[in-house]
Structures are given as C-alpha cells and as structure tokens.
C-alpha cells in the first residue's frame, strides 16, 4: 500500500509503501529502502520539522528534590528568626550557589541540612542582623562544632568576607526572642525591648571587664544578662521572686544550664562594686544587689577602680601584719656576725661556699647565710604553687577554678637484660668474697690493657 502525496528525501521517489516487518507502522521507499516516516512518532499534530537529538535533550536543568527541600528549609529558618525579605532572598541565593558548588556535591544530607543554616547565618551577618552559631545550631538540632566547620568551609569556597560579630552586637537580636512585651505577659512583668537591650549590653560589658566573658559561650551570658536586666529595670516584688527557670517559661525560651552559673558570677561582681558605693549602707548581698544595678552600671568605671584600690590596700595590710618578724637583711647580717665570732678566719674566708679553686664545698652551705634565701626558694618550689586567681579581685574563671591536671603515669618497661649497668649498681651484684677478689683483679688489669693498646 503506497502513501499518496509523499516522496523519499533521499532519492525523490514516490514509490513509498508500508513496512509490516516491525510492530510499529513505518513508511519506506521501495527504490532506496530509507525510512520516510515512523508513523505517530513523526506525525506531529502541529506539523513541526525534524529536530536533532542534541536539541531535543537540551532542556533547562530543574532543581532536584533535595535542593527544593533545602530552599524550603532556608525560608523556614528565616521566618523563625523574623528577618526581612532581603536577608531571606540573599540566603536562598547563597544556598543555590553552595549547593551547586563542587565542594558540596557529594556530601551527606546532614551536611546539606547544616548548609541551610550557614547560608542564613552569613546573610544575617552581611546585612547587619547578627545572630550566633549557637542559635543556628539550636534551630537545626546540630552540633555547634560541625555547624562552625561547615560555615568556615562555605565562606572559604564561595569567597565571602563575613564580618566578625561581637557579643554586644548580638544582644539586640537575642533580646527579640524573649516574649515579654505587654501583649504576651501582664503589665507588671512586661518590658520594652529597647530598654532591655540597653541594660543587657551594659551588664555584658561589665562581665567582660571582670573576665566573665573570657573563653565562655555567648548565649548563656546573654541569657543571664537579659534576666538580670529584666529584674533590675523594675525591681518590684513580682520580678524579684521570679527565678531564671520561671523567667524562661514566661519568655518562651529554652533555658540553658550554664546560664545559672553566669547569673551567680555577675551578681558576685555587682556585689563587689556595690560595696564601694558611699551612700549605700549595710552589707551588699546577691539578694539585695538587684536594686542597685542601675547605680552600679552608671558609675561602674569609678567603682571598678575604687574596688581594686581597696583590695590592694587590704592585701598590703595583710602582708604587713604577717611580716611582724625583722626583715631578712637584718637577720642575715646578724647571722654573719655570729658566724664570724664562732668560726676561724679560714672558714670566714670560705663562707661564700667556694674554695681556692672556685669549686663549691659541700659543707660550706650550712654556715653561709646567703644560702638561706636559696634554700627557702627551693622549698617553695617544691611546694605546690598557690592559686594567684584567689589573691586578685578579678581573674579569668580558668584561673580561679583550675581543672585538676591528670598525672602522667610512667610506662612500665620490661627488663630484657640488655640494659647498661652503672658502676654504682655493680657493687650490689657482688655477693661472695671470691667475686670481690676477681672484680678487684679485673680493675687492676684494665689500666694495663689500656696502656698496651695505646
């Protein structure tokens, strides 16, 4: 059966028939045998022309399911942090760039999930919306160390110059997480976010001046400063009876365990400065120091200098009281005169601990008064060193509460018999008189043998 109105593109023949050798109907040329048409595959209802294979496969690359899920995750994190639309758009752009980068192509799904938080983190820092890695780790439920490693790798591969954020810059964003406005809590517990941020920043600066911030994680310190700032802004009976646990419950934030220690440390510093206020009478305790926080923060630099001066004067008085004995120079001079009267002239000449050849005599140190300080210094060096952090007013926490170092135990080595034996140990191995005579004869023969070799 021929197909009317069709011609072969190869030879131009119109003798075209159906090919029934295959399951699909085809039109072939009788003269040259080329396939003219493949039925429905070539019969485009629109009437289009033939398209090459490379052109038919050149379609736009669509994002995979994991990339779409990651973009949704980025959007969700931005909505939780309540950032603006500019940060959200920049975060999605960085996620697309990082997801298609060769460094993140063949990585685990967990690392790609952490990558979403890192893109939000770097976008917030670039657009002056500072947040911490701990906040991102809490949202992702991931290890902060792993989040920091992925963040550093992403910044390096994408060549992003992210600014370094200070802890005081993060407090403003951190205080927005606390739901303590007049809409969320009663009026006696409500506080303005701007005033709360200002007071919390001042408390963190005071903590930094007194070594509390050094080497510590920032989020527990910010939580402690926010809690104390909330209490001190209106120190009424309703707020003073609120513990940190109850404050975190009404503010709808998750309490961190180290924050309790930071609260106690900041209160201790406030007590040390509050004692220096002239117009405040009575003892300053952690229970009543909250009422004086505003005054302490207003004059904190003057109170810091005054507290350190008072502490130095107390140490000086203590040292003078302990030094009731005569000075060391007078004691040494009296001992020298006694030694001169009781010993001959030759021993006085040698009292510096050396003989005519300049070598030290083993027994001269007992009569030498100048050896007394060295002897006492040796005893002090053998004693365990004192904790200097307890003698100063402010010191790093690692100095005040040092960790006990683990004592290295020496490894027990098995005796193989090939070890060298010293001359002092040889005597312990000699047991019989015959061995002693043999050893003495050997000692006499050794110089003769050595001289013969020479």
Order of alpha helices (4+ residues) and beta strands (2+ residues): beta-beta-beta-alpha-alpha-alpha-alpha-alpha-alpha-alpha-alpha-alpha-alpha-alpha-alpha-alpha-alpha-alpha-alpha-alpha-alpha-alpha-alpha
